[in-house]
Structure formats: structure tokens, C-alpha cells
């Protein structure tokens, strides 16, 4: 796979396969969406926001993007970053390169530029290498600097597989019951400092992910690990 991801043609082909697979799962699934109260203007794209979700729950998140506002997602500079970027482009989603471990300052500035230009942004706070389900401080720092809220999101599925990756990446299967969970908009001004906000984001993501897993019947040992 490492060698495959070095070839642009292979990346384009794989991104098309992934794009088609996401649509296959979405269109054949029985879908549930559980939104916290007060999110209507964020759902329509009328209000701007920062979206956060765990790296393991990345695959089906493009299907929740508001249609009326552009979205840019933070993509790592690791080998799989180009593949994810190519796939996101097929959904009309822009990308910002960088991560907490590589290109952090460039990524921070790119995310702020995206917000200044009026786009929403998406961040996986535990990507690209973990620890899984532990939020790095970047998402809280971007929110505090911009003054925009963070909305935690997740999904789960009754029929699924878990990859043997550091985060046990969650892959839903076709003809599943797909459960989306979206938490309350978290305002940075409601927290004492960066660390308090970072911890609150982490707790909210873990809480809604565990709840989505419960509703989808994902075994507790899968939901709780790795932590």
C-alpha cells in the first residue's frame, strides 16, 4: 500500500473507489441523525462553525456537510493524506495541509484563512497518528483565535468492520443502519482557558461516539477502545 500511495494515478483511482463506496453505504443505509438542540442555522450553513470528529469516524462525515457553505478539512502530510485529499475533492470539499505533528504552524494559519474566507473547517483532533480519542490542543486554539464554536460529530453503523490501524478505523458496510450523532455548539468563551476547552471537546466527542455506538449496537469493548 505504501508503494501504491506514491503513484498519482493509483491515488486517483483509489479515491474514486472510496468516493463510490461512501455513496453506496449512504444510499443503501437506513439513516438516523441525532442533533443536539439549537443547531438549525449551522445545519443549513447560515452560521459558520468548526467541526470536530475522531479520525476513526472520518469515512462518512462528508455526507453531513451543509450545502450552503464551503468546507475545508485539515489533512495530514502523511502518505495517506493525498488519498484523503483526492477523495474529499470529489465531495466538493477543500483541504488544508498539515497536522499537530508536522506543519502545525502552516496548518493553523491555513485554517484561520479558510475561516476568514467564510468556509467551515473540519478537524480530527486525534489525527493523524493518535493517541486515539485524545484531542490535541489545535482545535481549541483555532476556535479561541477565531471566536467560532466547535461542533462535535460522529457516526456508527450496525454492520461494520474495524481496520488494524492505530485508531481501529471504522468502516461501515452496505445495507447497514447508519447512526449520526451531532453535539451542541461549544463556544470558546464558555471555558476558562485552552486546556479546559480542549478537555471539553475531547469529552464531548467521546460521549457522542459512545452514544452513537450504543444506538447502533456496537459492542462496548469496541466503543471504549482504544482510549
Secondary structure, DSSP 8 states (H G I E B T S, - for coil): -TTGGG-HHHHHHHHHHHHHHHHHHHHHSEEEEEE-TT-HHHHTTSS--EEE--GGG-TTGGGG--TTS-EEEEE-SSHHHHHHHHHHHHTT-EEEE--SSSSHHHHHHHHHHHHHTT-EEEE-TTTTT--TT---THHHHHHHHHT--EEEEEEEESSEEE-SSTT--EEE-SS-EEEEEEEEEE-GGGSSSHHHHHHHHHHHHHHHHHHHHHHHT--HHHHH---
